[in-house]
Amino acid sequence: MVIDLGEPRDEVELSPRPWSPRQRRAAGAALALAALLGAGGAAAPVRSELASVTIRATAADEYTVDDDALYLMRPSSGVIRAGLRTITRYRLSDATEPEWEAGIYTAGPVRGASLVDGMLLVIVEAGPDIQTIAIRPDTGHEVWRRSGWYYLAEGGHALLQDHSRHTAQQLFSIELATGMVRWSLSFPPDDPVLFDGDRFVHWTKSGTAQVHDADTGEVLATAHLPFDLELTAQVVSGLLLIPEEVAGRPVLTAYGLDRLDRRWQADIDLREEYVSGECGDALCVGVLNDGGIRLVDLATGRTRWSKPGFGYAYRVGAYLLAYGQGAATSDQARNPKATLLDPADGHILGELGEWNTSVPSADGRMLGIRENGPRALVARLDPAAARVEVLGVLAGVFQCQASPVAVVCRRAGGSIGVWYPERRL
């Protein structure tokens, strides 16, 4: 990989080709940049295409980054007593001033906040249980609160699962704008319930599986599908995946969600592997701890190809973007290695380097950050073009994360720095 710092765009060309004298000079610049990242002194001049904003905070304050917003929460989640919590929202694209600040009384700490279908849903502890609190994202005003954790939200509705009664679990479909209950169902507390898109699956202990419409709660299909409740079934890409043992070996049996009809059975062990539906027209099956991935056909369960050394992958345009183990030392944060694979055969098409990346933006591009001690390198990654564009180096930072629109890091003393490209994604 060649990091080209000789042109105004600082681009990394990934196509293998003979090096020109200009590229050899660029390689020297790349080595100098690597030395800069490892140095402990003041940063040397590096042309940067990042604009910086500082958010005042202490080391005890916690924050979460959700898409294009940052939510600062005080006091931190380590304070478990009941009391007033403050949530402050900043837009990452321009975090010079908070968009709003909301004060909510809770029985326990805030555990997360996400903007869901036009409403900010805040998850808080309420003693041994969980509450969901809805806040208007334009004003910060609380709209409603209910026991339970939300799972599905679309079309202005949300589905909450509530275990607070302990004698039964309840599912509520509610209007996001008002908190009004549209319908509710009650199941025994230990019955498995799996959620996926516009449907969910409920099992009874006798082995009866029911597929429900998440919008109406109505039963769409029923079948007798016993399985070991100690194992975890999944709903992925329109398939119900049930782990079993056949002749002493672990397998995974797939059923279609429309009629709960048996589709295929494959040698997949969910105790050692995971299944992801983010790989287009196939399932990505990964061995835990970067043991490799394989692409499994949705229709047949047959393995199309396998590739060692990767932990997970997902589809980005015409490619699979796969992540494997990057370099890690005692003084260097672990940065996963991003690689482009051909979905047809797993062939490596290009390597983007070691980056912690955001999810792709609307055009498929991402921001990436590579930490090394108190310094971090920031880049813009374009998987579709197999290109990395270096944007600059940050000094005195740690605990960095990338969103599609900005990079967020802690600074010494606890303040939060936000860096975003002057040429926006």
C-alpha positions as CSV (number, residue, x, y, z in Angstrom):
1,M,0.0,0.0,0.0
2,V,1.4,3.4,-1.0
3,I,0.4,6.5,1.0
4,D,0.7,9.4,-1.5
5,L,1.2,12.7,0.3
6,G,2.6,14.5,-2.7
7,E,-0.7,15.6,-4.2
8,P,-3.4,17.8,-2.6
9,R,-5.8,14.9,-2.0
10,D,-3.3,12.7,0.0
11,E,-4.7,9.5,-1.6
12,V,-3.6,5.9,-1.2
13,E,-3.5,3.9,-4.4
14,L,-4.3,0.3,-3.9
15,S,-3.9,-1.2,-7.4
16,P,-0.6,-3.1,-7.7
17,R,1.7,-1.5,-10.3
18,P,5.5,-0.7,-10.6
19,W,6.5,2.2,-8.4
20,S,7.4,5.5,-10.2
21,P,10.0,7.9,-8.7
22,R,7.1,10.0,-7.4
23,Q,5.6,7.0,-5.6
24,R,9.0,6.1,-4.0
25,R,9.1,9.7,-2.7
26,A,5.5,9.2,-1.4
27,A,6.6,6.0,0.4
28,G,9.3,8.1,2.2
29,A,6.6,10.5,3.2
30,A,4.5,7.6,4.5
31,L,7.4,6.4,6.6
32,A,7.9,9.9,8.0
33,L,4.2,10.0,8.9
34,A,4.5,6.7,10.6
35,A,7.4,8.0,12.6
36,L,5.3,11.0,13.6
37,L,2.6,8.8,14.9
38,G,5.0,6.9,17.1
39,A,6.9,10.0,18.4
40,G,6.2,11.3,21.9
41,G,7.1,15.0,21.3
42,A,5.2,17.9,19.7
43,A,3.6,17.2,16.4
44,A,5.5,18.2,13.3
45,P,3.6,20.3,10.7
46,V,1.2,18.1,8.9
47,R,-1.3,19.5,6.4
48,S,-4.7,18.7,7.7
49,E,-8.2,18.8,6.2
50,L,-9.9,18.6,9.6
51,A,-11.9,21.2,11.5
52,S,-11.8,20.9,15.3
53,V,-14.3,21.6,18.0
54,T,-13.9,21.0,21.7
55,I,-16.8,20.0,24.0
56,R,-16.3,20.8,27.7
57,A,-16.5,17.7,29.8
58,T,-14.8,16.0,32.8
59,A,-13.3,12.6,32.8
60,A,-16.3,11.3,34.8
61,D,-18.8,12.4,32.1
62,E,-19.9,9.8,29.6
63,Y,-21.0,10.2,26.0
64,T,-22.3,8.1,23.2
65,V,-22.0,8.7,19.4
66,D,-25.0,7.9,17.3
67,D,-24.8,8.5,13.6
68,D,-24.5,12.3,13.3
69,A,-25.0,13.3,17.0
70,L,-23.1,13.1,20.3
71,Y,-25.0,12.7,23.6
72,L,-23.2,13.8,26.7
73,M,-24.6,12.3,29.9
74,R,-24.1,13.6,33.5
75,P,-23.6,12.1,36.0
76,S,-21.9,9.1,34.5
77,S,-23.3,5.6,34.4
78,G,-21.2,4.7,37.4
79,V,-23.5,6.8,39.6
80,I,-26.3,4.2,40.2
81,R,-28.5,6.2,42.7
82,A,-31.8,7.8,41.6
83,G,-31.7,11.5,40.7
84,L,-31.6,14.1,38.0
85,R,-29.7,13.2,34.8
86,T,-28.7,15.7,32.2
87,I,-28.5,14.7,28.5
88,T,-26.9,17.2,26.1
89,R,-27.1,16.7,22.4
90,Y,-24.5,18.0,19.9
91,R,-24.6,17.7,16.1
92,L,-21.3,16.3,15.1
93,S,-21.1,18.2,11.9
94,D,-21.0,21.5,13.9
95,A,-20.6,20.8,17.6
96,T,-19.7,24.4,18.6
97,E,-22.9,24.8,20.6
98,P,-25.3,22.2,22.1
99,E,-28.4,21.6,20.2
100,W,-30.4,21.2,23.4
101,E,-30.1,20.0,27.0
102,A,-32.6,17.8,28.8
103,G,-33.0,17.1,32.5
104,I,-34.8,13.9,33.3
105,Y,-35.3,12.2,36.7
106,T,-34.5,8.5,36.6
107,A,-34.3,5.7,39.1
108,G,-30.9,4.7,37.9
109,P,-28.1,5.5,35.4
110,V,-28.6,6.2,31.7
111,R,-27.3,3.3,29.6
112,G,-27.7,4.6,26.0
113,A,-29.5,7.0,23.7
114,S,-30.4,6.7,20.0
115,L,-32.4,8.7,17.5
116,V,-35.1,6.3,16.3
117,D,-37.6,7.2,13.6
118,G,-37.7,10.9,14.6
119,M,-37.7,10.3,18.4
120,L,-34.8,10.2,20.8
121,L,-35.1,6.9,22.8
122,V,-33.1,6.9,26.1
123,I,-32.5,3.6,27.9
124,V,-32.2,3.9,31.7
125,E,-32.0,1.5,34.6
126,A,-35.0,1.6,36.9
127,G,-33.9,-0.6,39.9
128,P,-33.5,-4.1,38.5
129,D,-35.5,-3.2,35.4
130,I,-35.2,-1.1,32.3
131,Q,-37.1,1.9,31.2
132,T,-37.4,3.6,27.8
133,I,-37.8,7.4,27.8
134,A,-38.8,9.2,24.6
135,I,-37.5,12.8,24.2
136,R,-38.2,15.1,21.3
137,P,-34.9,15.6,19.5
138,D,-35.7,19.2,18.5
139,T,-36.5,20.5,22.0
140,G,-35.2,18.0,24.5
141,H,-38.6,17.7,26.2
142,E,-39.7,14.3,27.6
143,V,-42.8,12.9,25.8
144,W,-43.3,9.6,27.5
145,R,-41.7,6.8,29.5
146,R,-42.5,3.1,29.7
147,S,-41.0,0.0,31.3
148,G,-39.2,-2.1,28.8
149,W,-36.5,-2.1,26.1
150,Y,-37.3,-1.1,22.6
151,Y,-36.4,-3.5,19.8
152,L,-38.2,-2.5,16.6
153,A,-39.2,0.9,15.4
154,E,-40.5,1.9,12.0
155,G,-43.5,3.8,10.5
156,G,-43.8,5.9,13.7
157,H,-44.3,2.8,15.9
158,A,-42.0,1.0,18.4
159,L,-42.1,-2.5,20.0
160,L,-41.1,-2.7,23.7
161,Q,-40.3,-5.8,25.6
162,D,-41.0,-5.5,29.3
163,H,-39.8,-8.0,32.0
164,S,-40.6,-5.9,35.0
165,R,-43.5,-8.1,36.2
166,H,-41.2,-11.1,36.5
167,T,-44.3,-13.4,36.2
168,A,-44.7,-12.7,32.5
169,Q,-43.0,-10.7,29.7
170,Q,-45.1,-8.3,27.8
171,L,-44.7,-6.9,24.3
172,F,-46.2,-3.4,23.6
173,S,-46.6,-1.7,20.3
174,I,-46.7,2.0,20.9
175,E,-47.0,5.2,19.0
176,L,-43.6,6.9,19.1
177,A,-45.1,10.4,19.0
178,T,-47.4,9.9,22.0
179,G,-46.5,6.6,23.9
180,M,-50.0,5.3,23.3
181,V,-50.3,1.5,23.4
182,R,-51.6,0.1,20.0
183,W,-51.6,-3.5,21.1
184,S,-50.0,-5.8,23.7
185,L,-49.2,-9.5,24.2
186,S,-48.2,-11.4,27.3
187,F,-45.9,-14.5,27.3
188,P,-44.3,-16.6,30.0
189,P,-41.1,-14.9,31.2
190,D,-38.7,-17.5,29.9
191,D,-40.2,-18.0,26.5
192,P,-37.7,-16.9,23.7
193,V,-38.8,-14.0,21.5
194,L,-36.7,-13.1,18.5
195,F,-37.0,-9.8,16.5
196,D,-36.3,-9.2,12.9
197,G,-37.6,-6.3,10.8
198,D,-41.3,-6.3,10.6
199,R,-41.8,-9.7,12.3
200,F,-40.9,-11.5,15.5
201,V,-40.9,-15.1,16.6
202,H,-42.2,-16.5,19.9
203,W,-41.6,-20.0,21.2
204,T,-43.5,-21.9,23.9
205,K,-41.7,-24.5,26.1
206,S,-43.6,-27.2,24.3
207,G,-41.8,-26.3,21.1
208,T,-44.5,-24.4,19.3
209,A,-43.1,-21.5,17.2
210,Q,-45.2,-18.6,16.1
211,V,-44.3,-15.8,13.7
212,H,-46.1,-12.5,14.5
213,D,-46.6,-9.4,12.4
214,A,-44.8,-6.6,14.4
215,D,-47.2,-4.0,13.2
216,T,-50.4,-5.7,14.2
217,G,-49.3,-8.5,16.6
218,E,-51.2,-11.1,14.6
219,V,-49.9,-14.6,14.1
220,L,-48.7,-15.2,10.5
221,A,-47.4,-18.8,10.8
222,T,-47.2,-21.6,13.4
223,A,-45.2,-24.8,13.5
224,H,-43.9,-27.3,16.0
225,L,-40.1,-26.7,16.1
226,P,-38.7,-28.0,19.4
227,F,-35.1,-26.9,20.2
228,D,-32.8,-26.6,23.2
229,L,-33.7,-23.5,25.1
230,E,-30.2,-23.3,26.5
231,L,-28.9,-22.6,23.0
232,T,-29.7,-19.3,21.1
233,A,-31.7,-19.3,17.9
234,Q,-31.5,-16.4,15.5
235,V,-33.6,-14.6,12.9
236,V,-31.4,-13.5,10.0
237,S,-32.2,-12.4,6.4
238,G,-35.7,-13.8,6.5
239,L,-34.6,-17.2,8.0
240,L,-35.2,-18.7,11.4
241,L,-31.9,-20.4,12.4
242,I,-32.2,-23.1,15.1
243,P,-29.0,-24.8,16.5
244,E,-29.2,-28.6,17.0
245,E,-27.1,-31.7,17.4
246,V,-27.2,-34.4,14.8
247,A,-25.2,-37.6,15.4
248,G,-23.2,-35.8,18.1
249,R,-22.2,-32.8,15.8
250,P,-23.6,-29.3,16.0
251,V,-25.6,-28.1,13.1
252,L,-27.8,-25.2,12.2
253,T,-31.3,-25.7,10.6
254,A,-32.9,-22.9,8.6
255,Y,-36.6,-22.3,8.3
256,G,-38.3,-19.7,6.2
257,L,-40.2,-17.1,8.2
258,D,-43.2,-17.0,5.8
259,R,-44.4,-20.5,6.5
260,L,-41.8,-21.9,9.0
261,D,-40.9,-24.5,6.3
262,R,-37.5,-26.3,6.6
263,R,-35.0,-24.9,4.1
264,W,-31.6,-26.5,4.8
265,Q,-29.2,-27.8,7.4
266,A,-25.5,-26.9,7.6
267,D,-22.5,-27.6,9.8
268,I,-22.5,-24.3,11.7
269,D,-21.8,-24.3,15.5
270,L,-23.2,-21.2,17.2
271,R,-21.1,-21.9,20.3
272,E,-18.0,-21.1,18.2
273,E,-19.4,-19.2,15.3
274,Y,-21.7,-16.3,14.6
275,V,-24.1,-15.6,11.7
276,S,-24.5,-12.2,10.1
277,G,-27.1,-11.1,7.5
278,E,-25.1,-8.1,6.3
279,C,-23.4,-9.8,3.3
280,G,-25.9,-9.2,0.6
281,D,-27.5,-12.3,-0.9
282,A,-25.6,-14.6,1.4
283,L,-24.9,-15.2,5.1
284,C,-21.5,-14.4,6.6
285,V,-20.5,-17.0,9.1
286,G,-17.5,-16.1,11.2
287,V,-15.4,-18.1,13.6
288,L,-14.9,-16.2,16.9
289,N,-11.6,-14.5,17.6
290,D,-10.8,-13.7,14.0
291,G,-10.8,-17.4,13.1
292,G,-12.0,-16.7,9.6
293,I,-15.2,-16.1,7.7
294,R,-17.2,-18.0,5.1
295,L,-20.0,-17.1,2.8
296,V,-23.0,-19.4,3.0
297,D,-25.7,-19.5,0.4
298,L,-29.1,-18.2,1.7
299,A,-31.1,-20.7,-0.4
300,T,-29.1,-23.9,0.2
301,G,-26.9,-23.4,3.2
302,R,-23.8,-24.5,1.1
303,T,-20.5,-22.7,1.8
304,R,-19.5,-20.7,-1.3
305,W,-16.0,-20.0,0.0
306,S,-14.0,-19.5,3.2
307,K,-11.3,-17.1,4.1
308,P,-9.0,-17.3,7.2
309,G,-7.8,-14.4,9.3
310,F,-11.0,-12.3,9.4
311,G,-13.4,-11.6,12.2
312,Y,-16.4,-10.2,10.4
313,A,-17.5,-8.6,7.1
314,Y,-20.4,-6.8,5.5
315,R,-21.4,-5.7,2.0
316,V,-20.4,-2.3,0.8
317,G,-21.5,-1.7,-2.8
318,A,-20.0,-4.4,-5.0
319,Y,-17.5,-5.6,-2.4
320,L,-17.3,-7.3,1.0
321,L,-15.5,-5.2,3.5
322,A,-13.8,-7.6,5.8
323,Y,-12.0,-6.9,9.1
324,G,-9.1,-9.0,10.5
325,Q,-6.6,-8.7,13.3
326,G,-4.3,-5.7,12.9
327,A,-1.1,-4.9,14.8
328,A,-1.3,-4.7,18.5
329,T,1.4,-3.9,21.1
330,S,1.4,-2.9,24.7
331,D,1.4,0.8,23.8
332,Q,-0.7,0.7,20.7
333,A,-4.5,0.3,20.4
334,R,-5.7,-2.6,18.4
335,N,-6.7,-1.4,14.9
336,P,-8.6,-4.0,12.8
337,K,-7.3,-4.5,9.3
338,A,-9.8,-3.5,6.6
339,T,-9.7,-5.6,3.4
340,L,-11.9,-5.6,0.2
341,L,-13.0,-9.1,-0.8
342,D,-14.8,-10.3,-4.0
343,P,-18.2,-11.7,-2.9
344,A,-18.1,-14.2,-5.7
345,D,-15.0,-16.1,-4.5
346,G,-13.4,-14.3,-1.5
347,H,-10.5,-13.1,-3.6
348,I,-8.7,-10.1,-2.0
349,L,-9.2,-7.0,-4.2
350,G,-7.5,-4.5,-2.1
351,E,-6.3,-3.6,1.4
352,L,-7.4,-0.4,3.1
353,G,-5.0,-0.8,6.1
354,E,-5.6,-0.9,9.8
355,W,-8.5,1.4,10.8
356,N,-11.4,1.6,13.2
357,T,-14.1,2.8,10.9
358,S,-17.5,4.3,11.0
359,V,-20.5,2.7,9.3
360,P,-20.7,3.8,5.6
361,S,-22.3,7.1,4.8
362,A,-25.0,7.3,2.1
363,D,-22.4,7.2,-0.7
364,G,-20.5,4.3,0.9
365,R,-17.6,6.3,2.2
366,M,-16.4,6.1,5.8
367,L,-14.2,7.9,8.2
368,G,-11.4,5.9,9.8
369,I,-9.1,6.4,12.8
370,R,-5.9,4.6,13.7
371,E,-4.7,5.1,17.3
372,N,-1.1,4.8,18.4
373,G,-0.4,5.8,21.9
374,P,-1.5,9.5,22.4
375,R,-1.7,10.1,18.6
376,A,-4.2,9.1,16.0
377,L,-4.3,9.2,12.2
378,V,-7.6,10.2,10.6
379,A,-8.6,9.2,7.0
380,R,-11.5,9.0,4.6
381,L,-12.0,5.5,3.2
382,D,-13.8,4.9,-0.1
383,P,-14.3,1.1,-0.4
384,A,-16.0,1.4,-3.8
385,A,-12.9,3.1,-5.3
386,A,-10.5,1.1,-3.1
387,R,-8.9,4.3,-1.9
388,V,-7.8,5.9,1.4
389,E,-7.4,9.6,1.8
390,V,-5.3,10.8,4.8
391,L,-6.8,13.8,6.4
392,G,-4.5,14.5,9.3
393,V,-2.9,13.5,12.6
394,L,-4.4,14.2,16.1
395,A,-2.2,14.6,19.2
396,G,-3.0,14.0,22.8
397,V,-6.1,11.9,22.2
398,F,-7.4,8.5,23.3
399,Q,-10.6,6.5,23.3
400,C,-11.4,7.6,19.7
401,Q,-14.3,6.5,17.6
402,A,-15.5,7.4,14.1
403,S,-19.0,8.3,13.0
404,P,-20.0,8.8,9.3
405,V,-19.6,12.6,9.7
406,A,-16.9,13.1,12.3
407,V,-14.2,11.6,14.6
408,V,-14.6,11.9,18.3
409,C,-11.8,11.4,20.9
410,R,-11.1,12.2,24.6
411,R,-8.5,14.8,25.3
412,A,-6.3,15.0,28.4
413,G,-8.4,16.4,31.3
414,G,-11.6,14.8,30.0
415,S,-12.8,17.2,27.4
416,I,-14.1,15.8,24.1
417,G,-12.7,16.7,20.7
418,V,-14.7,16.5,17.5
419,W,-12.9,16.6,14.2
420,Y,-14.7,16.6,10.8
421,P,-13.5,17.0,7.3
422,E,-13.6,20.5,5.9
423,R,-14.8,18.8,2.7
424,R,-17.8,17.0,4.2
425,L,-18.7,13.4,3.4
